[in-house]
Amino acid sequence: MNRLGTRKDVEVSLEFVGELRGAAAAELHTLEFPAYVRSHPAGDNWDLHHRYERELAARCVARLRPRWEARLADASTYLEDDCWAMLEALIVELPEEGPERRVARAGPPWPPHGQAPNPR
């Protein structure tokens, strides 16, 4: 980094994150874990899941590299990490329904301060 970011830098970053999320989601839907398990030899389940996530990350990189390698500095260095992080976020933290809809539908996870829990 040898300069302050510009509005254009922010716009490009937002565009990248949108495409990153789309590519990671597409790979999760294209290669589901049960299908991966059926097509790979049995062994250590944790290692198998790790290899599955590595495969997803590699596919995500293949989708994004042609468009972003020339547009983002050090994309070749960080793109695999970006894909891995987005895959993890989609799997663990960012369900398609979105957290605000789940909370609104289910109600607050705890009672407001000073109130007893509402038994269900």
N, C-alpha and C positions, 0 to 999 in steps of 0.2 A: 504494500500500500504506500503510494507516494503522493496521494492527494485526497482531499475530502470527497465524499460521495456526492453525486448530483441527483436531481430528480429523475433523470434518465436511468441512472444506476438502480434506483429504487424500483422503477417501472420494469426494468429488465429482470431484477431479482424476483419481483412478484410474478412475472410471466414464467420464469424458470420454476418457481415453487409450484405454480399451478400445473405445469407440464410434468414436473417430477411426481406430484401426487397422482395425476392421471396415469402416468406410465406405471407407477408402482401398483395402483389399483388394478390396472389392466392385467398385469402379470399375476397378481393374486387370483384373479378370476380365470385367467387362462390356464394356469398350472396350480390346481388345488392339491393340498397335501395328500388326501387319500389316493389320488391318481399317481402322485409321485411315489408313494410308498409301494403301490402295486407294481410299478415299473423298475424298482431298484431292489437290490438284494437286501435281505434282512441283516440286521446287525445291531449295534448299539443304537437304541431309539433316539437318544439325545444327539448323537453324531448324525444320524439320518436327518433329523430336523434341522440341524446346523447346515448340512449339505443342501437341503431343500431351500433354506433361506439364502444361501450363497448362490444357488441357481437362479432364484428370483432376482437377486441383486444384479447378477451378470446380465440377465435379460433386460432389466431396467436400464442398465448402462448402455447396452446395445441399441435400445430405442432412443436414448437421449444424446449419445455421443455425437452423431452426425450433425445435429442442429446446434449443440451447445459448446462443443470443444473450441470453436473459434470465437464464440461470443463471451465466454466467461474465462477469466484468468485462472490458470491451474485446474481447469475442469478435468483434465486427465488424472490429476492427483486426487481430487476430492469427489469425483462423481460416484464412485462405488460406495464411499461412505455416505454420501447424500442419499443414494438409493436404499442402502441398508437402513438408515435412520428413518426414512419415510415408510418403508415396509413395516418396521417395528411400530411406528406410530399408528399406522392403519390397522395393524393386527391388535395392538394393545389399547391404544388411547383414542382413536378417532373412528368409532363405528359409523357406518353410513348414515344412521339415524341422527347422530349428533347428540352431544351431551345435554344441550339445553332442552331438547324435546323429551329425552328420557326423564330428566328431573321434573319437568312440568307435568308429565303424565303420572309419575310415581309419587310426586309430592316431595317435600324436602326430606333429606336423609336423616335429619335429627329435628327435634322440636325447638322452637325459638327459645332463647335464654329465659329461664324462669318458669317455663311451662312443662308440665308432665307429658311424657310421650302419649300419643293417641293409640290405644290398643286397637288392633284390627281384628 
